[in-house]
Each structure stands twice: as structure tokens, then as C-alpha cells.
Amino acid sequence: MAIALALGLAACGDSEGDTTADGSNTVPLRLNFPWYASDHAWFATGMEEGIYADAGITLKAEEGTGGATVLKLVASGSDPIGLVDAGSVIKGTAAGLPVTSVGCLNQRNPMAVIVKADSPVQTIEDLKGKTIAVGPGDVNAVLWPAVLQTNGMKPDDTSFVQTADASSKTSTMLSGKADAFLGFWTLQPFVIENAMDTKVRSLKYSDNGVDALGLCIVVNDKWAKSNSAVLKKFLAATQESIAFAVKDPEAAAADYVKVVDTGDKTIALGQIQASTDLLHSAATEGQPYLVQDAADWEATSKLMTEYGDVEAPDDAPEAYFSNDYLETAK
């Protein structure tokens, strides 16, 4: 695959045929993390229901190790398409990386602070003096100061417990080594409640004054220009796959566990149903899936500028995204 990608990036001109510039119909996609139904079910559905195949595409999805790492792979061209959180896109663009978001999956913020159901913590203010588990490079932690400030708290009102990896956040909280952990309300609660038989509650960032764009489909700019026709087909098929999953989440959950043979259908169904709430922002409601709005990027950029130590480029927010490869009319 690496050889094929290198050839594709080296090719000249704009591909307007049915294949990539190197003659392949394989579209590689680097996921942001290992397979999670909350983020990735749409792609599993498209693969299992033959939606990508009908578009003349063989989708090759590979697991990733975090948005920041995936963004570097996309920028280098070794993985021309990847799933990356909007905050990392903004940081990367500000640093001059040749990447663009061509579609946004999570247009509302899935971030949350998660506590046990029997915890005395009912509000953000109740977390004063509490410890919160976070993973390495945790994107949730970047915007946590914004949540505190919006709710009248100081940066040192809570303290972090650093875990060895992202998956350890859950066990750190459940074992009592932390009072809470930062995660996604569309993801971990379904795993904890179904696989670990423990009830939890989520205090959503979006319910507490901090909303932002989330997971996006990001491309290498050079690859996109050389393979625009295939990229458009991939995005159109992804829009169709999302529509299928929203209409029939039971079938989408079944598709997911076929692709991920270690997946749990009950967990997948809960995550898929929860994630449909993130597919549009107020600005994009009624528009096709993945379509992005400049105002949403502007708001997210302001948060990253204030709390993520990022200097926005002069042409922000247009520097971050493009709808040019999308079907934008229903």
C-alpha cells in the first residue's frame, strides 16, 4: 500500500477517471484510533452494504494511534486520507501542514467528563477539588480549562491523573484512583455499562458552554488535487453510508461487528444511535452529511487559539476546510 501511495502522490495532473492517479481503485483511510462504532460505523456500513463497491471503490481502512499522529501521516502523504479531530487540524494548518478537512463527521462536541452513576458529582462545579484521569496528548484536556472558566471555576480547581494510555482512563476512575475521567459520551459509557456492568453519567462539554467541531475527514492536499474524482466518489459514498446507518442503526451495528469481529452489537448500536446527534451543527442542520460551515470552524478556531496555544493563520477559517469535493445539495 505504501508503494501505491507513493506512486499516487508522485503522479501529476488531476485524476478525473474511475481510479486514483496510479491506476488503483483502492482508497486507503487511516482511522484516528482502533475501530470504534461511535466514530467508524459509517465506514463499516459502506463496506458491508456494498456502497463503496457500487461507487467503484475498494475502501482499505487501517487503525490509527491518535489524531495528531494521523495528521502527520496525512501531511507526509504516506496515508493520503485520515480521520483527525478538528483541533489537530487547526494546529497542523497553523504550522503549515499541507492538509485540508474535506468533511466533518462530528459537528458537535462529543467530549465529556465521565463519573460513576453513584458519584456525588452532579455538576461541573461539584468537581472542585476532584481528580480527573487523562491520557497522553488527550484532546479533551485542551478544552477542559474552557469548561472550567465557562462554569466560573479556576484552572487549579481540578487536578489531572496522567494514565499510561487512553484505555487506562476508565480503569483509573473505576478503581477509585481518580474521581472522573475525560472521554466521549458517545463512546466509553456504552462499553462500561455493557461490558463492565457499571453505570456511569456524562457531564457533556456541549451542555456546559463549550461546543466545537470534532472528527473530520482530512486529506493530503497534493493527493486530493491529483485524485479529485476518486475523492469525490469516496465522500459521496460515505454520505450515503451515513444516511443508511441513521435510517437503520440495527443493520449498521450488524455491519460493524462483521467488519470488527471482536465488536459487540449492543455496544455498537448504542454508540451509533448516540453519534447521530453529532452529525449536524445548528449551522448545517438540513444540509447533506459532512458539509462544513465556516462559522463552526471559526468558533472552534477561537477556542483553540485561546486554550490550545495556537496562532490562527491569516486566512482562517477557510484555511482549515473545503466543501469542494462534497455533494452539497440534497
N, C-alpha and C positions, 0 to 999 in steps of 0.2 A: 504494500500500500504506500509506503514511504517513497518508493521509486516512482510510482504512478503520480503521486502528488508533486514530486519534484519536477517531473516532466510537464505536468499541468501548469505549474507556476512558471515554467520557463517558456511555455508556448506564447506566441504573440497573437494579437488580434482578438476580436470579440467572437465568442462561440455562439452561433445562432442556430446550431443544429440540435440533434437529439442526444448528443453525448458531450462530455467535457472536452476541453481543448486537446487532451491527449488521446481522445477516442474511446474513453471508458464511459459506461453508463452508471458506474458506482459513485455514489455521493457519500463521502466519509463525514461522520458527525461525531465530534468529541463531546460527550456529556460532561456536565460540571462535576458530578460525583458518580459513585456507583448507582445502579438503577434504583430509582425511587418512583413510585407511582405518582406522587404528587407533582413531580417535575417532568416525568418522562413517559407517562402512559400514552400521551398523544402519538408519540413516535412508534410505540409498540402496536397500537391500534392500526396505524397506517401500514405497518409491515404485515401484520396478520390478516387484515382485511383486504390486502392487495391494492391499497390506494396508491402507494408509491410505485408498485409494479405497473399499474394501469397508466401511470404518468411516464413510464419508460425508465424508471429509476430503481436501482438496487441500493437501498439505504444500508450503510455499514456504520452502526452506532457502537462506539467504544467508550468504556467508562473513563472518568477523569478523576482528578485529585484536588479539585477546588477551582473556583473561578479565576483567581489570579494566575494560577499555573496554566490553565486552559487558554487564557488570553495571550500569554506569551507564546504558546504553541501556534495559535492562530496568527499572531503577528509575524512569527518566523516563517509561516507558510507550511509547516510540517503537518498541521491539521487546519485546512482552509475554512472549516465551519465548526463553531463550538458554541456551547451554552455557557453564558457568563452573566453574572449579576451586573445590574446597571452601574452600581458603584465602582466596580472594577473597570467597566467600560469607560467611565468618566475619568478615572485615574490614568488609564492607559492612553486615552486620547490626549489628555493634558500633557502626557510625557512624549507625545509624538508617535505613538504606535500606529501602524497603518491598518486600522481595524474600524469596522462600522457595524452598528446594530441594524439588522435588516428586518427585524420583527421582534415584538416583545410578548412573551408568554404571560408573565406575571405583571400586570399593570397596576396592581395594588400590593401593599406590603404584607408578606406572609410572616414577618418577624414577630416574635412574642417572647415574653418571659413566662416560663412554664413551672408550675408548682404542683405539689400533691394536692389532691382534692380536699384533704383534711387540714391543709395548711391554714394558719390564721391570716395569711396574706390574701386580702380581698381586692386591694387597690395598689397602684404603683407606690403611693405614699406609705403603705404598710411595709414596703421593702427597706425602709430606713434602718440601717444597722445590720442588714442581712448580707449573706454571701451568695454569689451567683457564679455558677460554673460556666466557663467559656473555653472554646477550643483554640488551637493555634490559628492565627490570622482570621479570627471569627468576624465575618462581615457584620453580624448582629451587634457586636461590641462597638463598632464605629459609630452607629447611630444611638447607642444607649445614652450617651450624655444629652442628646437632644430630647429623649423621653424624660430624663430627669429634669432638665430645665423647663420643659413644657409643663411639667406637673409640680413646679415650684420646689424642686429639690436641688441639692448641691452635688457636684461630681463625686465627693467623698462620702456621700450618704450610703452608698453601697460599695462593696469590695468584690473583686473577682477571685475565683479559684481557677487557676490555669490547669487544664487537663492535657494529657499526652496527645490526644486526638479528638476529633469531633464526636465520635461514637461514645467516648467515655463521659461526656457531659451528663447523659441520662443516668448512668450508674452512680456518678458522683452525687447527684441530687437524691436519688432513691436510697442511697446508703446513708444519707444524713451528713455527708461531708460538705454539702452546700445546701442552702435553703431553696434554691431555684436554679434554673439554667436558661440560657438564651438559645432559642431554637425557632422552629417554624410551626405555627399552629396547624398547618396543612400536612405535617409530616409526622413528627415524633409522637404526638398524643395517640394516634391510631395504633402505632407499634406498641407503646407502653400498655395501653388498655387491653389490647387483644392478645399480645404475645406475653406480657408480663402480669396481666390481670391486676393492674393497679390504676386507679382513677386519678386523673390529673385535670388541672384547669389552666387555661391560657389567658394571659393578660396581653392583648394584641397591641402592638405599636400603633396600628391604624385607629384603634379605639381610644388611644391616649395621645392624640395630637400629632403623630409622626407617621406620615404615609409617603411612599416613594415607589418608583418602578423597581421591579425585581428581575427575574430571569429573562434574558434576551438571547436571540439567535444572532451570533456575531460572525462576520466573515473577514477574511483577508482581502483587502481592497484590490490588490492585483489579481488575485484569483477570481474575484467577483466580476471584474471587467472582462476577463478572458473567458468566463463561463456563465455569462448573464442568462442565457436561455435555460440552462440546466438549473441554475439557482432559482429562477422564477418558477419552474416546474416543481422543484422541491418545496418551495414556500407555498405554492398553491395546493399541493398535495397535503402539506402539513395543516393548512387551514381546513381542508376537507376532513382530515383525520380528527382534528379538534371538534368539528361540528358533529361527527359521528359519535365521539366519546361523550359529548354533552347530551346528545339525544338518547344514547343507550349506554349509560355507565356500567351496567351489568356486563354487557358484551365487551366493553373496554377493559374491565377488570379481568375477564376471562382471557382476553388477548394478552394482557400484561403478564399473567402468570405462565402463559405459553412461551413468551419470549424470555422471561426470567424464571427459570424452572424452580428457583428457591423462593419465589414470591408467594404471598398469601392473598387469596382472593378477597377475603373480608377486609383486610387492611388496605388492599389496593382500592377497593370500592369506596371506602371511607375517604381516602386521600383524593381520589378522582373527584368525588362529589364536592369535597371542600375546595379543591383547587379551581373549580369552575367559577367561584366567586372572585377570582383574581384575574380573569381573562380580559376584563374591560375596566378602564377607569371611568370616572364621570365624563371625561372629555371624549372618550372613544365609544361610549355606550351606543349601540345601534350600528356600529361600523363592523366590517369584517374582522375576524380574529387576526391578531398580530399587528394591526395597523397602529402606528405610534403617533402621539401628539406632542408638538413642541413644548406646550405648557407643562406637560408631565415631566419631560426631560429638564426643563428649566427649574422646576421645583426640586427635583432630585439633585440637580447640579448645585443648587443653593445649599442644600443640606450637606452635600459632600464638601463644598467649599468652606462651610462654617465648622463642620465637625470632623471632616476627613482629611484636613490639611491638604486640600487640592486647589490649585490655581486654575480656574477655568480658562480655556483658550478664548481668544477674541471672538471667534465665530460660534461660540456656544449659544444655544444648544444644538444648532443644526450640525455641528461638527460630530456629534455623537451618533446620529441615526439617519436612515434613509428609508422611505417607503417606496422607492422607485422600482423595486423588484417584486412588489406585492400586488395582489389583486385587491384594489381598494374600494371597489363598488360591488354591492350585493346584486 
